[in-house]
Amino acid sequence: MAHSLTDRAAHSEVPGRPNRPDLSTAAIRTAREDLAACFRMAARNGFEEGICNHFSAVVPGNDDLFIVNPYGYAFRELTASKLLICDFNGTVIEGDGTPEATAFYIHAEIHRRLPRAKVAFHTHMRYATALSMTDGPPLIWAGQTALKFYGRTAVDEHYNGLALDNREGARIAEAAGDADIVFMKHHGVLVLAPTSAEAWDDLYYLERAAEVQALAMSTGRTVSPVDPAIAEAAYRQMREGDADSARAHLAAIRRQLDAEEPQYRH
């Protein structure tokens, strides 16, 4: 299912570029470790699909570069130093390997076209993906956890096969608009956020909300949405302090990994 970027003969890997930036700063190291932690915990939760899914983050202090996982690795294998730094043309600035082709074509265009999206997580996690395959709005706002995403979702209705050129990423970015969550019809989901902590928090709770909704729907009984006014109010309650909660959530997963899988930081 996956294709390396070099398989597509789209871009070449070079060891550097003129006026190469300093990529050894503390902020960049932290960004690498945070992203590696998210990969490891996503694997623990079963959010990944083989070697096909991908997370990215704009490099702190370098808005024209992004960190992304290399082709060929499962999430549970990734470490901070294995992650690549690429530019928006597909050149690998730092790291060994190349990104998976769809990772480049989706994430480069998302970061280029939506500067607010400093972080983008794409998965085929089972319950959210299942809802992307159904008719109508994926979330029906029947459970409290789902209300975290009230008014924050969009649907890319125009599935067109594998994302193997820039047009796919451009279409997905256009479909996203101002949304933070994109249900990619017949495909999976995309979570956009200003930080890895907020992306992780949304990814985790999105799958939990989707799972509970799928279980409720499986009973065959009517699943009733929350009154819109209450849904909006609950969303606003959740959003207050949400960034702080997300930072605490990421700190918690890093403590778990520090104790059980400390190699993620290497």
C-alpha positions as CSV (number, residue, x, y, z in Angstrom):
1,M,0.0,0.0,0.0
2,A,2.8,2.4,0.8
3,H,5.2,4.0,-1.7
4,S,8.5,5.7,-0.9
5,L,8.9,9.2,-2.4
6,T,11.9,8.0,-4.4
7,D,9.7,5.2,-5.8
8,R,7.7,8.0,-7.5
9,A,10.9,9.6,-8.9
10,A,9.6,12.9,-7.7
11,H,12.4,14.5,-5.7
12,S,16.0,13.8,-4.8
13,E,17.7,13.5,-1.5
14,V,20.7,15.8,-0.9
15,P,22.8,16.2,2.2
16,G,22.1,19.9,2.7
17,R,21.2,23.2,1.1
18,P,22.7,26.7,0.8
19,N,22.6,28.6,4.1
20,R,21.6,25.4,6.0
21,P,19.8,26.4,9.3
22,D,20.9,25.2,12.7
23,L,18.8,22.1,13.3
24,S,20.5,21.2,16.6
25,T,18.6,23.6,18.8
26,A,16.9,22.6,22.1
27,A,13.5,23.5,20.6
28,I,14.0,21.2,17.6
29,R,15.2,18.4,19.9
30,T,12.1,18.7,22.0
31,A,9.9,18.8,18.9
32,R,11.5,15.6,17.7
33,E,11.1,13.9,21.1
34,D,7.5,15.0,21.4
35,L,6.7,13.6,17.9
36,A,8.5,10.4,18.6
37,A,6.5,10.0,21.8
38,C,3.2,10.4,19.9
39,F,4.3,7.8,17.4
40,R,5.1,5.3,20.2
41,M,1.8,5.9,22.1
42,A,-0.2,5.8,18.9
43,A,1.2,2.4,18.3
44,R,0.3,1.3,21.8
45,N,-3.3,2.4,21.1
46,G,-3.5,0.7,17.7
47,F,-3.9,3.9,15.8
48,E,-1.4,3.1,13.1
49,E,-1.8,0.8,10.0
50,G,1.4,-1.0,9.1
51,I,3.9,1.4,7.8
52,C,1.4,3.6,6.0
53,N,0.4,6.4,8.4
54,H,2.3,9.6,9.1
55,F,2.7,12.5,11.5
56,S,4.5,15.8,10.8
57,A,5.4,19.0,12.6
58,V,6.8,22.2,11.3
59,V,10.4,22.7,12.5
60,P,10.5,25.3,15.3
61,G,12.1,28.5,13.9
62,N,11.9,27.2,10.3
63,D,8.5,27.5,8.8
64,D,9.6,26.1,5.4
65,L,10.7,22.7,6.9
66,F,8.8,19.9,8.6
67,I,9.7,16.8,10.6
68,V,8.1,13.6,9.3
69,N,8.5,9.8,9.8
70,P,10.7,7.9,7.2
71,Y,9.3,5.3,4.9
72,G,9.5,1.7,6.0
73,Y,9.2,2.0,9.8
74,A,6.3,1.0,12.1
75,F,5.3,3.7,14.6
76,R,6.7,1.6,17.5
77,E,10.2,1.6,15.9
78,L,10.5,5.3,15.6
79,T,12.9,7.4,17.7
80,A,13.6,11.1,17.8
81,S,16.8,10.7,15.7
82,K,15.1,8.5,13.1
83,L,12.7,11.3,12.1
84,L,13.4,13.2,8.9
85,I,13.5,16.9,8.3
86,C,12.3,17.9,4.8
87,D,11.5,21.0,2.9
88,F,8.3,21.6,0.9
89,N,10.0,20.5,-2.3
90,G,10.7,17.0,-1.0
91,T,14.4,17.5,-0.3
92,V,15.5,15.6,2.8
93,I,17.6,18.2,4.8
94,E,18.4,15.9,7.7
95,G,18.0,12.2,8.4
96,D,18.4,8.8,6.6
97,G,15.8,7.7,4.2
98,T,12.8,9.4,2.5
99,P,9.2,10.0,3.5
100,E,6.5,7.8,2.3
101,A,5.1,9.4,-0.9
102,T,1.6,10.1,0.3
103,A,3.1,11.5,3.5
104,F,5.0,14.1,1.5
105,Y,2.2,15.0,-0.8
106,I,-0.3,15.4,2.0
107,H,1.8,17.1,4.7
108,A,3.9,19.4,2.5
109,E,0.7,21.0,1.1
110,I,-1.1,21.1,4.4
111,H,1.8,23.0,6.0
112,R,2.4,25.2,3.0
113,R,-1.3,26.2,2.6
114,L,-2.4,26.2,6.2
115,P,0.3,28.0,8.3
116,R,-1.9,27.6,11.4
117,A,-1.4,23.8,11.1
118,K,2.0,23.5,12.7
119,V,1.3,19.8,13.3
120,A,-0.6,17.3,11.2
121,F,-1.4,13.7,12.2
122,H,-2.9,11.3,9.6
123,T,-4.1,7.8,10.6
124,H,-6.4,5.1,9.5
125,M,-7.4,4.4,13.1
126,R,-10.3,2.0,13.0
127,Y,-13.3,3.7,14.5
128,A,-12.8,7.2,13.1
129,T,-12.0,5.6,9.7
130,A,-15.2,3.5,9.9
131,L,-17.2,6.7,10.5
132,S,-15.5,8.3,7.4
133,M,-17.1,5.4,5.4
134,T,-20.7,6.1,6.4
135,D,-23.3,8.4,4.9
136,G,-23.9,11.8,6.5
137,P,-21.8,13.6,9.1
138,P,-19.3,11.3,10.7
139,L,-20.0,12.5,14.3
140,I,-23.6,12.8,15.4
141,W,-22.8,14.6,18.7
142,A,-24.4,12.1,20.9
143,G,-21.6,11.5,23.4
144,Q,-19.8,14.0,25.7
145,T,-16.3,13.2,24.4
146,A,-17.5,14.0,20.8
147,L,-18.5,17.5,21.9
148,K,-14.8,18.4,22.2
149,F,-14.9,18.5,18.4
150,Y,-18.3,20.3,18.0
151,G,-17.9,22.8,15.1
152,R,-14.3,21.8,14.5
153,T,-14.7,19.1,11.8
154,A,-14.8,19.0,8.0
155,V,-15.2,16.2,5.5
156,D,-13.1,15.7,2.3
157,E,-15.8,14.2,0.2
158,H,-13.7,13.7,-2.9
159,Y,-11.6,10.6,-2.4
160,N,-9.4,10.1,-5.5
161,G,-7.2,7.1,-4.7
162,L,-3.7,7.4,-3.2
163,A,-2.3,10.9,-2.7
164,L,0.6,10.7,-5.1
165,D,0.7,14.3,-6.4
166,N,0.4,17.8,-5.0
167,R,-3.2,18.2,-6.1
168,E,-4.3,15.7,-3.4
169,G,-2.7,17.6,-0.6
170,A,-4.1,20.9,-2.0
171,R,-7.6,19.5,-2.2
172,I,-7.4,18.1,1.4
173,A,-6.1,21.5,2.6
174,E,-9.0,23.3,0.9
175,A,-11.5,20.8,2.4
176,A,-10.0,21.5,5.9
177,G,-10.7,25.2,5.7
178,D,-10.8,26.4,9.4
179,A,-11.4,22.9,10.8
180,D,-9.0,21.0,13.0
181,I,-10.3,17.5,12.2
182,V,-10.7,16.3,8.6
183,F,-12.6,13.1,7.9
184,M,-11.2,11.9,4.6
185,K,-14.0,10.0,2.9
186,H,-13.2,6.3,2.4
187,H,-9.7,6.9,3.7
188,G,-9.0,8.0,7.3
189,V,-8.7,11.1,9.4
190,L,-6.3,14.1,9.6
191,V,-5.8,16.1,12.8
192,L,-4.4,19.6,12.6
193,A,-3.1,21.5,15.6
194,P,-0.6,24.2,16.7
195,T,1.4,21.8,18.8
196,S,2.1,18.1,19.0
197,A,0.5,18.0,22.5
198,E,-2.8,19.4,21.1
199,A,-2.6,17.1,18.0
200,W,-2.1,14.0,20.3
201,D,-4.9,15.1,22.6
202,D,-7.3,15.5,19.7
203,L,-6.2,12.2,18.0
204,Y,-6.7,10.2,21.2
205,Y,-10.1,11.6,22.1
206,L,-11.4,11.6,18.5
207,E,-10.9,7.8,18.4
208,R,-12.5,7.4,21.8
209,A,-15.5,9.4,20.6
210,A,-15.7,7.4,17.4
211,E,-15.5,4.1,19.2
212,V,-18.3,5.0,21.6
213,Q,-20.5,6.2,18.8
214,A,-19.9,3.0,16.8
215,L,-20.8,0.9,19.8
216,A,-24.0,2.9,20.3
217,M,-24.9,2.6,16.7
218,S,-24.2,-1.2,16.8
219,T,-27.1,-1.7,19.3
220,G,-29.6,-0.8,16.5
221,R,-31.3,1.6,18.9
222,T,-31.8,5.3,18.0
223,V,-28.7,7.4,18.9
224,S,-30.0,10.8,19.8
225,P,-27.7,13.9,19.4
226,V,-27.3,16.4,22.2
227,D,-29.4,19.6,21.8
228,P,-27.2,22.0,19.6
229,A,-27.3,24.8,22.2
230,I,-26.0,22.4,24.9
231,A,-23.5,20.9,22.5
232,E,-22.1,24.3,21.8
233,A,-21.9,25.2,25.5
234,A,-20.2,22.0,26.3
235,Y,-17.7,22.5,23.6
236,R,-16.8,25.9,24.9
237,Q,-16.4,24.5,28.4
238,M,-14.0,21.9,27.1
239,R,-12.0,24.4,25.0
240,E,-11.3,26.6,28.1
241,G,-8.0,25.3,29.3
242,D,-7.8,22.7,26.6
243,A,-4.2,23.6,25.6
244,D,-3.1,23.1,29.2
245,S,-4.8,19.8,29.4
246,A,-3.2,18.7,26.2
247,R,0.3,19.6,27.5
248,A,-0.4,17.6,30.6
249,H,-1.6,14.7,28.5
250,L,1.6,14.7,26.4
251,A,3.7,15.0,29.6
252,A,1.8,11.9,31.0
253,I,2.6,9.8,27.9
254,R,6.2,10.9,28.0
255,R,6.5,9.8,31.6
256,Q,5.1,6.4,30.7
257,L,7.5,6.0,27.8
258,D,10.5,7.3,29.9
259,A,9.8,4.4,32.3
260,E,9.0,1.7,29.7
261,E,10.4,2.7,26.3
262,P,13.0,5.4,26.9
263,Q,14.7,4.6,23.6
264,Y,12.0,6.8,21.9
265,R,14.1,9.8,22.9
266,H,17.3,8.6,21.2
